[in-house]
Amino acid sequence: PRRHIASKYILPFTMSAHENILKEVEDAAELKFGSEFEDIDILSNAQVAVILQVSARSAVDRDEELHEVYRKTQKYVDRFNTMTNQEKNNQELVKELDNLQDALTTFRKETEQGDELELHGFEVAALMNLVATDTSVDEAKALIPSLSRFPEAAIDEILDLIRTTMIRIVS
């Protein structure tokens, strides 16, 4: 069937009226995800890198060869992982990353209307993956459009949490 995109819905045109059901479009910018993304933990590239490093050492200890998918995933996270320090052991790194994830997950900000805003798991992982020590509020909003619902001061506070952790990790 042909599909017509109308505002936030996909409207399939079919011969049967029963098949003409509105389906909501998934949109990360509006934090709309499919049901398969409910109740899951989202990991940052840095967290995946640590898990893969531990798995690689374990495979070497068992004299096992690493699968091609593993190697490609490792190459990807190594390329895009901004939170790394070869001089720190995995336990230190995991602790820093877990503390940052907890701080971002529990971050709350009240709006002028009295509503409480919190970061979505997708935003937490995206922030951990995309933010560098010199990322501005405007850049963060451009990279993660859903952050626009927060006041600029709150986004700056979030970025400070990440900067502080990145500095601890790389120093």
OpenMM code with the backbone's topology and positions (N, CA, C; nanometers):
from openmm import Vec3, app, unit

residues = "PRO ARG ARG HIS ILE ALA SER LYS TYR ILE LEU PRO PHE THR MET SER ALA HIS GLU ASN ILE LEU LYS GLU VAL GLU ASP ALA ALA GLU LEU LYS PHE GLY SER GLU PHE GLU ASP ILE ASP ILE LEU SER ASN ALA GLN VAL ALA VAL ILE LEU GLN VAL SER ALA ARG SER ALA VAL ASP ARG ASP GLU GLU LEU HIS GLU VAL TYR ARG LYS THR GLN LYS TYR VAL ASP ARG PHE ASN THR MET THR ASN GLN GLU LYS ASN ASN GLN GLU LEU VAL LYS GLU LEU ASP ASN LEU GLN ASP ALA LEU THR THR PHE ARG LYS GLU THR GLU GLN GLY ASP GLU LEU GLU LEU HIS GLY PHE GLU VAL ALA ALA LEU MET ASN LEU VAL ALA THR ASP THR SER VAL ASP GLU ALA LYS ALA LEU ILE PRO SER LEU SER ARG PHE PRO GLU ALA ALA ILE ASP GLU ILE LEU ASP LEU ILE ARG THR THR MET ILE ARG ILE VAL SER".split()
positions = [
    Vec3(0.0820, -0.1198, 0.0000),
    Vec3(0.0000, 0.0000, 0.0000),
    Vec3(0.0860, 0.1256, 0.0000),
    Vec3(0.0348, 0.2301, -0.0621),
    Vec3(0.1038, 0.3596, -0.0590),
    Vec3(0.0867, 0.4200, 0.0789),
    Vec3(0.1807, 0.5029, 0.1178),
    Vec3(0.1715, 0.5693, 0.2477),
    Vec3(0.1739, 0.7199, 0.2279),
    Vec3(0.0968, 0.7868, 0.3073),
    Vec3(0.0930, 0.9320, 0.3067),
    Vec3(0.1369, 0.9785, 0.4449),
    Vec3(0.2379, 1.0640, 0.4494),
    Vec3(0.2846, 1.1149, 0.5770),
    Vec3(0.2060, 1.2408, 0.6095),
    Vec3(0.1362, 1.2377, 0.7203),
    Vec3(0.0563, 1.3523, 0.7648),
    Vec3(0.0952, 1.3852, 0.9069),
    Vec3(0.1528, 1.5000, 0.9277),
    Vec3(0.2032, 1.5481, 1.0561),
    Vec3(0.2853, 1.4403, 1.1254),
    Vec3(0.2373, 1.3873, 1.2357),
    Vec3(0.3157, 1.2913, 1.3131),
    Vec3(0.2701, 1.1478, 1.2906),
    Vec3(0.1923, 1.1233, 1.1894),
    Vec3(0.1383, 0.9901, 1.1680),
    Vec3(0.1616, 0.9432, 1.0261),
    Vec3(0.1733, 0.8131, 1.0100),
    Vec3(0.1773, 0.7540, 0.8777),
    Vec3(0.0387, 0.6976, 0.8534),
    Vec3(-0.0216, 0.7373, 0.7449),
    Vec3(-0.1564, 0.6937, 0.7132),
    Vec3(-0.1493, 0.6013, 0.5923),
    Vec3(-0.1663, 0.4703, 0.6119),
    Vec3(-0.1599, 0.3802, 0.4972),
    Vec3(-0.2920, 0.3847, 0.4195),
    Vec3(-0.2816, 0.3967, 0.2881),
    Vec3(-0.3999, 0.3948, 0.2035),
    Vec3(-0.4189, 0.2536, 0.1503),
    Vec3(-0.5258, 0.1905, 0.1893),
    Vec3(-0.5558, 0.0559, 0.1432),
    Vec3(-0.7023, 0.0484, 0.1037),
    Vec3(-0.7398, -0.0630, 0.0495),
    Vec3(-0.8777, -0.0824, 0.0068),
    Vec3(-0.9694, -0.1070, 0.1264),
    Vec3(-0.9166, -0.1647, 0.2334),
    Vec3(-0.9985, -0.2000, 0.3481),
    Vec3(-0.9968, -0.0888, 0.4527),
    Vec3(-1.1140, -0.0508, 0.4999),
    Vec3(-1.1232, 0.0520, 0.6033),
    Vec3(-1.0602, 0.0046, 0.7331),
    Vec3(-1.0630, -0.1269, 0.7577),
    Vec3(-1.0047, -0.1824, 0.8805),
    Vec3(-0.8528, -0.1715, 0.8804),
    Vec3(-0.7927, -0.1663, 0.7630),
    Vec3(-0.6475, -0.1559, 0.7546),
    Vec3(-0.6008, -0.0105, 0.7612),
    Vec3(-0.6929, 0.0816, 0.7584),
    Vec3(-0.6601, 0.2235, 0.7584),
    Vec3(-0.6441, 0.2732, 0.9023),
    Vec3(-0.5415, 0.2239, 0.9696),
    Vec3(-0.5165, 0.2555, 1.1095),
    Vec3(-0.3977, 0.3502, 1.1178),
    Vec3(-0.4111, 0.4514, 1.2008),
    Vec3(-0.2998, 0.5440, 1.2196),
    Vec3(-0.1884, 0.4765, 1.2978),
    Vec3(-0.0662, 0.4923, 1.2503),
    Vec3(0.0504, 0.4402, 1.3210),
    Vec3(0.1394, 0.5584, 1.3543),
    Vec3(0.1764, 0.5679, 1.4787),
    Vec3(0.2614, 0.6787, 1.5213),
    Vec3(0.4036, 0.6569, 1.4705),
    Vec3(0.4640, 0.7623, 1.4242),
    Vec3(0.6005, 0.7586, 1.3738),
    Vec3(0.6978, 0.7682, 1.4905),
    Vec3(0.8036, 0.6888, 1.4844),
    Vec3(0.9096, 0.7006, 1.5837),
    Vec3(0.9933, 0.8221, 1.5477),
    Vec3(1.0300, 0.9001, 1.6493),
    Vec3(1.1043, 1.0223, 1.6257),
    Vec3(1.1910, 1.0522, 1.7476),
    Vec3(1.3219, 1.0333, 1.7326),
    Vec3(1.4134, 1.0555, 1.8445),
    Vec3(1.4121, 1.2007, 1.8904),
    Vec3(1.3922, 1.2948, 1.7993),
    Vec3(1.3906, 1.4356, 1.8361),
    Vec3(1.2756, 1.4673, 1.9319),
    Vec3(1.1698, 1.3874, 1.9251),
    Vec3(1.0548, 1.4056, 2.0144),
    Vec3(1.0468, 1.2951, 2.1193),
    Vec3(1.1528, 1.2160, 2.1292),
    Vec3(1.1622, 1.1061, 2.2258),
    Vec3(1.0491, 1.0044, 2.2094),
    Vec3(1.0129, 0.9775, 2.0853),
    Vec3(0.9113, 0.8768, 2.0558),
    Vec3(0.9812, 0.7556, 1.9967),
    Vec3(0.9728, 0.6453, 2.0698),
    Vec3(1.0386, 0.5227, 2.0276),
    Vec3(0.9363, 0.4098, 2.0259),
    Vec3(0.9656, 0.3072, 1.9513),
    Vec3(0.8758, 0.1924, 1.9445),
    Vec3(0.8737, 0.1152, 2.0751),
    Vec3(0.7752, 0.0274, 2.0872),
    Vec3(0.7591, -0.0508, 2.2101),
    Vec3(0.8800, -0.1385, 2.2402),
    Vec3(0.9569, -0.1744, 2.1366),
    Vec3(1.0757, -0.2576, 2.1598),
    Vec3(1.1836, -0.1834, 2.2379),
    Vec3(1.1695, -0.0524, 2.2523),
    Vec3(1.2672, 0.0263, 2.3263),
    Vec3(1.2210, 0.0628, 2.4668),
    Vec3(1.1109, 0.0056, 2.5110),
    Vec3(1.0628, 0.0302, 2.6465),
    Vec3(1.1392, -0.0585, 2.7442),
    Vec3(1.1659, -0.0066, 2.8610),
    Vec3(1.2285, -0.0821, 2.9699),
    Vec3(1.3618, -0.1447, 2.9302),
    Vec3(1.4459, -0.0695, 2.8610),
    Vec3(1.5799, -0.1178, 2.8290),
    Vec3(1.6820, -0.0168, 2.8796),
    Vec3(1.8018, -0.0637, 2.9035),
    Vec3(1.9119, 0.0244, 2.9401),
    Vec3(1.9892, 0.0571, 2.8133),
    Vec3(2.0165, 0.1837, 2.7932),
    Vec3(2.0912, 0.2276, 2.6762),
    Vec3(2.2336, 0.2555, 2.7209),
    Vec3(2.3303, 0.2011, 2.6484),
    Vec3(2.4711, 0.2169, 2.6843),
    Vec3(2.5386, 0.3196, 2.5950),
    Vec3(2.6345, 0.3885, 2.6510),
    Vec3(2.7159, 0.4808, 2.5721),
    Vec3(2.8263, 0.4022, 2.5019),
    Vec3(2.8901, 0.4665, 2.4048),
    Vec3(3.0029, 0.4023, 2.3367),
    Vec3(3.1125, 0.3649, 2.4358),
    Vec3(3.1377, 0.4509, 2.5332),
    Vec3(3.2423, 0.4234, 2.6322),
    Vec3(3.2089, 0.2986, 2.7141),
    Vec3(3.0822, 0.2833, 2.7509),
    Vec3(3.0415, 0.1647, 2.8268),
    Vec3(3.0544, 0.0386, 2.7418),
    Vec3(3.0146, 0.0479, 2.6150),
    Vec3(3.0279, -0.0667, 2.5247),
    Vec3(3.1753, -0.1004, 2.5053),
    Vec3(3.2603, 0.0002, 2.4938),
    Vec3(3.4040, -0.0231, 2.4761),
    Vec3(3.4616, -0.1030, 2.5925),
    Vec3(3.4236, -0.0681, 2.7145),
    Vec3(3.4726, -0.1399, 2.8324),
    Vec3(3.4240, -0.2852, 2.8298),
    Vec3(3.2974, -0.3048, 2.7994),
    Vec3(3.2412, -0.4411, 2.7929),
    Vec3(3.3142, -0.5237, 2.6873),
    Vec3(3.3389, -0.4637, 2.5712),
    Vec3(3.4083, -0.5362, 2.4640),
    Vec3(3.5533, -0.5671, 2.4998),
    Vec3(3.6196, -0.4756, 2.5700),
    Vec3(3.7580, -0.5010, 2.6118),
    Vec3(3.7649, -0.6200, 2.7071),
    Vec3(3.6721, -0.6246, 2.8017),
    Vec3(3.6674, -0.7361, 2.8969),
    Vec3(3.6376, -0.8669, 2.8225),
    Vec3(3.5448, -0.8624, 2.7286),
    Vec3(3.5101, -0.9810, 2.6498),
    Vec3(3.6281, -1.0283, 2.5660),
    Vec3(3.7035, -0.9345, 2.5099),
    Vec3(3.8194, -0.9698, 2.4274),
    Vec3(3.9258, -1.0391, 2.5113),
    Vec3(3.9515, -0.9851, 2.6294),
    Vec3(4.0512, -1.0492, 2.7174),
    Vec3(4.0065, -1.1896, 2.7562),
    Vec3(3.8792, -1.2024, 2.7839),
    Vec3(3.8247, -1.3330, 2.8202),
    Vec3(3.8383, -1.4317, 2.7041),
    Vec3(3.8120, -1.3859, 2.5825),
    Vec3(3.8237, -1.4721, 2.4644),
    Vec3(3.9688, -1.5151, 2.4430),
    Vec3(4.0611, -1.4225, 2.4627),
    Vec3(4.2034, -1.4548, 2.4480),
    Vec3(4.2440, -1.5584, 2.5525),
    Vec3(4.1980, -1.5403, 2.6768),
    Vec3(4.2288, -1.6362, 2.7834),
    Vec3(4.1759, -1.7764, 2.7517),
    Vec3(4.0632, -1.7823, 2.6812),
    Vec3(4.0032, -1.9119, 2.6447),
    Vec3(4.0514, -1.9605, 2.5083),
    Vec3(4.1444, -1.8847, 2.4482),
    Vec3(4.1995, -1.9158, 2.3166),
    Vec3(4.0909, -1.9228, 2.2094),
    Vec3(3.9991, -1.8260, 2.2156),
    Vec3(3.8903, -1.8178, 2.1183),
    Vec3(3.9170, -1.7018, 2.0232),
    Vec3(3.8714, -1.7172, 1.9004),
    Vec3(3.8851, -1.6107, 1.8023),
    Vec3(3.7642, -1.5176, 1.8119),
    Vec3(3.7897, -1.3887, 1.7949),
    Vec3(3.6822, -1.2899, 1.8018),
    Vec3(3.6042, -1.2877, 1.6705),
    Vec3(3.4732, -1.2824, 1.6811),
    Vec3(3.3845, -1.2798, 1.5657),
    Vec3(3.3998, -1.1474, 1.4912),
    Vec3(3.3739, -1.1464, 1.3611),
    Vec3(3.3871, -1.0263, 1.2795),
    Vec3(3.2954, -0.9134, 1.3286),
    Vec3(3.1746, -0.9476, 1.3713),
    Vec3(3.0820, -0.8464, 1.4232),
    Vec3(3.1423, -0.7804, 1.5468),
    Vec3(3.2053, -0.8599, 1.6316),
    Vec3(3.2721, -0.8059, 1.7500),
    Vec3(3.3799, -0.7065, 1.7084),
    Vec3(3.4659, -0.7474, 1.6135),
    Vec3(3.5762, -0.6604, 1.5708),
    Vec3(3.5247, -0.5294, 1.5099),
    Vec3(3.4178, -0.5360, 1.4304),
    Vec3(3.3606, -0.4154, 1.3700),
    Vec3(3.3002, -0.3241, 1.4770),
    Vec3(3.2332, -0.3845, 1.5730),
    Vec3(3.1747, -0.3057, 1.6822),
    Vec3(3.2853, -0.2399, 1.7630),
    Vec3(3.3916, -0.3149, 1.7921),
    Vec3(3.5048, -0.2599, 1.8664),
    Vec3(3.5683, -0.1441, 1.7905),
    Vec3(3.5835, -0.1587, 1.6614),
    Vec3(3.6420, -0.0531, 1.5788),
    Vec3(3.5541, 0.0725, 1.5840),
    Vec3(3.4228, 0.0539, 1.5765),
    Vec3(3.3297, 0.1670, 1.5819),
    Vec3(3.3390, 0.2401, 1.7151),
    Vec3(3.3287, 0.1663, 1.8263),
    Vec3(3.3300, 0.2348, 1.9566),
    Vec3(3.4665, 0.2965, 1.9852),
    Vec3(3.5730, 0.2342, 1.9383),
    Vec3(3.7053, 0.2942, 1.9557),
    Vec3(3.7154, 0.4263, 1.8795),
    Vec3(3.6559, 0.4308, 1.7624),
    Vec3(3.6617, 0.5509, 1.6787),
    Vec3(3.5830, 0.6662, 1.7403),
    Vec3(3.4675, 0.6376, 1.7986),
    Vec3(3.3793, 0.7426, 1.8460),
    Vec3(3.3766, 0.7598, 1.9982),
    Vec3(3.4525, 0.6816, 2.0691),
    Vec3(3.4548, 0.6909, 2.2151),
    Vec3(3.5420, 0.8079, 2.2581),
    Vec3(3.4799, 0.9078, 2.3192),
    Vec3(3.5549, 1.0252, 2.3636),
    Vec3(3.5985, 1.0142, 2.5091),
    Vec3(3.5473, 0.9150, 2.5797),
    Vec3(3.5790, 0.9012, 2.7223),
    Vec3(3.6664, 0.7782, 2.7433),
    Vec3(3.7942, 0.7961, 2.7198),
    Vec3(3.8851, 0.6839, 2.7349),
    Vec3(4.0201, 0.7312, 2.7885),
    Vec3(4.0864, 0.6420, 2.8588),
    Vec3(4.2203, 0.6683, 2.9096),
    Vec3(4.2867, 0.5326, 2.9310),
    Vec3(4.3862, 0.5033, 2.8482),
    Vec3(4.4531, 0.3733, 2.8539),
    Vec3(4.5254, 0.3498, 2.9867),
    Vec3(4.5567, 0.4581, 3.0592),
    Vec3(4.6295, 0.4449, 3.1849),
    Vec3(4.5391, 0.4068, 3.3014),
    Vec3(4.4087, 0.4226, 3.2843),
    Vec3(4.3142, 0.3862, 3.3904),
    Vec3(4.2662, 0.2429, 3.3681),
    Vec3(4.2481, 0.1722, 3.4787),
    Vec3(4.1966, 0.0368, 3.4641),
    Vec3(4.0457, 0.0417, 3.4411),
    Vec3(3.9927, -0.0708, 3.3968),
    Vec3(3.8500, -0.0757, 3.3621),
    Vec3(3.7597, -0.0440, 3.4807),
    Vec3(3.7992, -0.0852, 3.6007),
    Vec3(3.7147, -0.0592, 3.7173),
    Vec3(3.6994, 0.0901, 3.7426),
    Vec3(3.8099, 0.1649, 3.7292),
    Vec3(3.8029, 0.3102, 3.7470),
    Vec3(3.7139, 0.3734, 3.6406),
    Vec3(3.7324, 0.3298, 3.5172),
    Vec3(3.6552, 0.3831, 3.4058),
    Vec3(3.5071, 0.3513, 3.4209),
    Vec3(3.4766, 0.2272, 3.4562),
    Vec3(3.3371, 0.1856, 3.4761),
    Vec3(3.2736, 0.2676, 3.5876),
    Vec3(3.3480, 0.2901, 3.6954),
    Vec3(3.2951, 0.3683, 3.8069),
    Vec3(3.2627, 0.5104, 3.7626),
    Vec3(3.3535, 0.5743, 3.6906),
    Vec3(3.3303, 0.7103, 3.6414),
    Vec3(3.2098, 0.7150, 3.5468),
    Vec3(3.2025, 0.6183, 3.4546),
    Vec3(3.0922, 0.6160, 3.3579),
    Vec3(2.9587, 0.5887, 3.4263),
    Vec3(2.9581, 0.4963, 3.5207),
    Vec3(2.8350, 0.4671, 3.5957),
    Vec3(2.7900, 0.5879, 3.6773),
    Vec3(2.8867, 0.6564, 3.7400),
    Vec3(2.8525, 0.7767, 3.8174),
    Vec3(2.7938, 0.8855, 3.7275),
    Vec3(2.8532, 0.9025, 3.6086),
    Vec3(2.8010, 1.0015, 3.5148),
    Vec3(2.6614, 0.9621, 3.4677),
    Vec3(2.6435, 0.8361, 3.4332),
    Vec3(2.5121, 0.7911, 3.3874),
    Vec3(2.4075, 0.8096, 3.4979),
    Vec3(2.4440, 0.7769, 3.6211),
    Vec3(2.3518, 0.7964, 3.7335),
    Vec3(2.3175, 0.9447, 3.7522),
    Vec3(2.4190, 1.0307, 3.7430),
    Vec3(2.3957, 1.1743, 3.7601),
    Vec3(2.3032, 1.2279, 3.6514),
    Vec3(2.3232, 1.1827, 3.5287),
    Vec3(2.2383, 1.2281, 3.4186),
    Vec3(2.0982, 1.1689, 3.4277),
    Vec3(2.0895, 1.0441, 3.4684),
    Vec3(1.9596, 0.9767, 3.4801),
    Vec3(1.8748, 1.0378, 3.5905),
    Vec3(1.9394, 1.0824, 3.6982),
    Vec3(1.8646, 1.1392, 3.8109),
    Vec3(1.8526, 1.2911, 3.8026),
    Vec3(1.9090, 1.3516, 3.6981),
    Vec3(1.9021, 1.4966, 3.6807),
    Vec3(1.7561, 1.5390, 3.6648),
    Vec3(1.7155, 1.6389, 3.7408),
    Vec3(1.5790, 1.6923, 3.7348),
    Vec3(1.5862, 1.8447, 3.7316),
    Vec3(1.4959, 1.9037, 3.6567),
    Vec3(1.4867, 2.0489, 3.6511),
    Vec3(1.3401, 2.0860, 3.6418),
    Vec3(1.2994, 2.1818, 3.7249),
    Vec3(1.1601, 2.2266, 3.7259),
    Vec3(1.1436, 2.3437, 3.6294),
    Vec3(1.0373, 2.3407, 3.5518),
    Vec3(1.0085, 2.4491, 3.4583),
    Vec3(0.9356, 2.5614, 3.5309),
    Vec3(0.9196, 2.6742, 3.4625),
    Vec3(0.8464, 2.7879, 3.5197),
    Vec3(0.7008, 2.7512, 3.5475),
    Vec3(0.6472, 2.6544, 3.4721),
    Vec3(0.5093, 2.6091, 3.4904),
    Vec3(0.4963, 2.5068, 3.6034),
    Vec3(0.6080, 2.4688, 3.6632),
    Vec3(0.6053, 2.3740, 3.7734),
    Vec3(0.6209, 2.2291, 3.7314),
    Vec3(0.6394, 2.2031, 3.6019),
    Vec3(0.6617, 2.0664, 3.5544),
    Vec3(0.8062, 2.0256, 3.5823),
    Vec3(0.8262, 1.8979, 3.6121),
    Vec3(0.9615, 1.8481, 3.6360),
    Vec3(1.0123, 1.7788, 3.5101),
    Vec3(1.1263, 1.8251, 3.4607),
    Vec3(1.1883, 1.7659, 3.3424),
    Vec3(1.3001, 1.6728, 3.3834),
    Vec3(1.3115, 1.5626, 3.3117),
    Vec3(1.4221, 1.4703, 3.3341),
    Vec3(1.4725, 1.4223, 3.1995),
    Vec3(1.5952, 1.3719, 3.1981),
    Vec3(1.6544, 1.3222, 3.0748),
    Vec3(1.6034, 1.1813, 3.0447),
    Vec3(1.5740, 1.1572, 2.9197),
    Vec3(1.5361, 1.0245, 2.8713),
    Vec3(1.6644, 0.9420, 2.8565),
    Vec3(1.6555, 0.8115, 2.8673),
    Vec3(1.7720, 0.7241, 2.8517),
    Vec3(1.8451, 0.7457, 2.7208),
    Vec3(1.7696, 0.7701, 2.6142),
    Vec3(1.8302, 0.8001, 2.4844),
    Vec3(1.9161, 0.9260, 2.4937),
    Vec3(1.8646, 1.0290, 2.5615),
    Vec3(1.9388, 1.1544, 2.5753),
    Vec3(2.0653, 1.1341, 2.6581),
    Vec3(2.0548, 1.0529, 2.7629),
    Vec3(2.1711, 1.0259, 2.8480),
    Vec3(2.2825, 0.9631, 2.7648),
    Vec3(2.2500, 0.8586, 2.6894),
    Vec3(2.3512, 0.7916, 2.6067),
    Vec3(2.4028, 0.8851, 2.4973),
    Vec3(2.3123, 0.9590, 2.4341),
    Vec3(2.3544, 1.0513, 2.3288),
    Vec3(2.4483, 1.1584, 2.3845),
    Vec3(2.4156, 1.2114, 2.5008),
    Vec3(2.5025, 1.3104, 2.5635),
    Vec3(2.6397, 1.2508, 2.5930),
    Vec3(2.6419, 1.1307, 2.6462),
    Vec3(2.7696, 1.0666, 2.6787),
    Vec3(2.8501, 1.0375, 2.5518),
    Vec3(2.7824, 1.0149, 2.4408),
    Vec3(2.8508, 0.9841, 2.3148),
    Vec3(2.8935, 1.1082, 2.2375),
    Vec3(2.8138, 1.2131, 2.2415),
    Vec3(2.8334, 1.3248, 2.1500),
    Vec3(2.9012, 1.4467, 2.2100),
    Vec3(2.8937, 1.4608, 2.3394),
    Vec3(2.9435, 1.5834, 2.4016),
    Vec3(3.0945, 1.5760, 2.4227),
    Vec3(3.1614, 1.6832, 2.3853),
    Vec3(3.3049, 1.6981, 2.4102),
    Vec3(3.3224, 1.8072, 2.5158),
    Vec3(3.4433, 1.8252, 2.5626),
    Vec3(3.4662, 1.9217, 2.6701),
    Vec3(3.4336, 2.0647, 2.6278),
    Vec3(3.4329, 2.0924, 2.4984),
    Vec3(3.4055, 2.2286, 2.4520),
    Vec3(3.2672, 2.2436, 2.3873),
    Vec3(3.1778, 2.1498, 2.4092),
    Vec3(3.0448, 2.1546, 2.3499),
    Vec3(2.9626, 2.2660, 2.4143),
    Vec3(2.9017, 2.3490, 2.3301),
    Vec3(2.8177, 2.4582, 2.3797),
    Vec3(2.6729, 2.4108, 2.3921),
    Vec3(2.5918, 2.4909, 2.4570),
    Vec3(2.4497, 2.4607, 2.4711),
    Vec3(2.3846, 2.4498, 2.3335),
    Vec3(2.4161, 2.5439, 2.2442),
    Vec3(2.3567, 2.5417, 2.1099),
    Vec3(2.3975, 2.4156, 2.0333),
    Vec3(2.5229, 2.3741, 2.0462),
    Vec3(2.5669, 2.2513, 1.9798),
    Vec3(2.4945, 2.1298, 2.0361),
    Vec3(2.4797, 2.1250, 2.1673),
    Vec3(2.4095, 2.0127, 2.2303),
    Vec3(2.2662, 2.0041, 2.1802),
    Vec3(2.1980, 2.1177, 2.1692),
    Vec3(2.0604, 2.1188, 2.1196),
    Vec3(2.0550, 2.0801, 1.9717),
    Vec3(2.1571, 2.1168, 1.8946),
    Vec3(2.1603, 2.0788, 1.7529),
    Vec3(2.1831, 1.9289, 1.7378),
    Vec3(2.2695, 1.8729, 1.8236),
    Vec3(2.2971, 1.7288, 1.8179),
    Vec3(2.1826, 1.6454, 1.8741),
    Vec3(2.1171, 1.6979, 1.9768),
    Vec3(2.0091, 1.6258, 2.0455),
    Vec3(1.8904, 1.7220, 2.0575),
    Vec3(1.8088, 1.7334, 1.9531),
    Vec3(1.7009, 1.8332, 1.9496),
    Vec3(1.6033, 1.8252, 2.0666),
    Vec3(1.5835, 1.7088, 2.1236),
    Vec3(1.4879, 1.6955, 2.2344),
    Vec3(1.5320, 1.7732, 2.3580),
    Vec3(1.6587, 1.8118, 2.3662),
    Vec3(1.7065, 1.8909, 2.4805),
    Vec3(1.6481, 2.0316, 2.4814),
    Vec3(1.5908, 2.0728, 2.3703),
    Vec3(1.5340, 2.2081, 2.3599),
    Vec3(1.4240, 2.2334, 2.4612),
    Vec3(1.3671, 2.1288, 2.5175),
    Vec3(1.2609, 2.1480, 2.6167),
    Vec3(1.3165, 2.1972, 2.7505),
    Vec3(1.4487, 2.1862, 2.7693),
    Vec3(1.5144, 2.2331, 2.8914),
    Vec3(1.5561, 2.3795, 2.8757),
    Vec3(1.5545, 2.4551, 2.9854),
    Vec3(1.6119, 2.5904, 2.9804),
    Vec3(1.7626, 2.5812, 2.9526),
    Vec3(1.8175, 2.6849, 2.8910),
    Vec3(1.9600, 2.6827, 2.8559),
    Vec3(2.0490, 2.6621, 2.9774),
    Vec3(2.0134, 2.7201, 3.0907),
    Vec3(2.0931, 2.7040, 3.2130),
    Vec3(2.0970, 2.5575, 3.2564),
    Vec3(1.9884, 2.4862, 3.2384),
    Vec3(1.9840, 2.3441, 3.2753),
    Vec3(2.0726, 2.2625, 3.1824),
    Vec3(2.0704, 2.2941, 3.0532),
    Vec3(2.1564, 2.2227, 2.9575),
    Vec3(2.3022, 2.2496, 2.9905),
    Vec3(2.3346, 2.3725, 3.0260),
    Vec3(2.4717, 2.4056, 3.0644),
    Vec3(2.5133, 2.3272, 3.1890),
    Vec3(2.4210, 2.3103, 3.2820),
    Vec3(2.4475, 2.2311, 3.4028),
    Vec3(2.4752, 2.0843, 3.3657),
    Vec3(2.3986, 2.0316, 3.2724),
    Vec3(2.4189, 1.8944, 3.2240),
    Vec3(2.5561, 1.8824, 3.1582),
    Vec3(2.5897, 1.9790, 3.0740),
    Vec3(2.7197, 1.9767, 3.0060),
    Vec3(2.8344, 1.9853, 3.1060),
    Vec3(2.8172, 2.0625, 3.2132),
    Vec3(2.9197, 2.0710, 3.3171),
    Vec3(2.9421, 1.9359, 3.3847),
    Vec3(2.8342, 1.8613, 3.4088),
    Vec3(2.8476, 1.7265, 3.4658),
    Vec3(2.9350, 1.6388, 3.3763),
    Vec3(2.9097, 1.6473, 3.2471),
    Vec3(2.9850, 1.5651, 3.1514),
    Vec3(3.1294, 1.6126, 3.1423),
    Vec3(3.1502, 1.7431, 3.1331),
    Vec3(3.2872, 1.7975, 3.1249),
    Vec3(3.3710, 1.7541, 3.2450),
    Vec3(3.3130, 1.7650, 3.3629),
    Vec3(3.3844, 1.7291, 3.4859),
    Vec3(3.4266, 1.5826, 3.4828),
    Vec3(3.3352, 1.4970, 3.4399),
    Vec3(3.3669, 1.3544, 3.4325),
    Vec3(3.4725, 1.3271, 3.3263),
    Vec3(3.4582, 1.3908, 3.2099),
    Vec3(3.5581, 1.3703, 3.1024),
    Vec3(3.6967, 1.4122, 3.1488),
    Vec3(3.7052, 1.5217, 3.2204),
    Vec3(3.8348, 1.5695, 3.2691),
    Vec3(3.8933, 1.4686, 3.3672),
    Vec3(3.8098, 1.4135, 3.4557),
    Vec3(3.8589, 1.3111, 3.5501),
    Vec3(3.9050, 1.1862, 3.4769),
    Vec3(3.8339, 1.1491, 3.3718),
    Vec3(3.8700, 1.0267, 3.2979),
    Vec3(4.0017, 1.0444, 3.2238),
    Vec3(4.0173, 1.1540, 3.1534),
    Vec3(4.1370, 1.1693, 3.0689),
    Vec3(4.2590, 1.2179, 3.1454),
    Vec3(4.2423, 1.2642, 3.2700),
    Vec3(4.3605, 1.3132, 3.3436),
    Vec3(4.4205, 1.2056, 3.4308),
] * unit.nanometer
topology = app.Topology()
chain = topology.addChain("A")
for resn in residues:
    res = topology.addResidue(resn, chain)
    for name in ("N", "CA", "C"):
        topology.addAtom(name, app.Element.getBySymbol(name[0]), res)
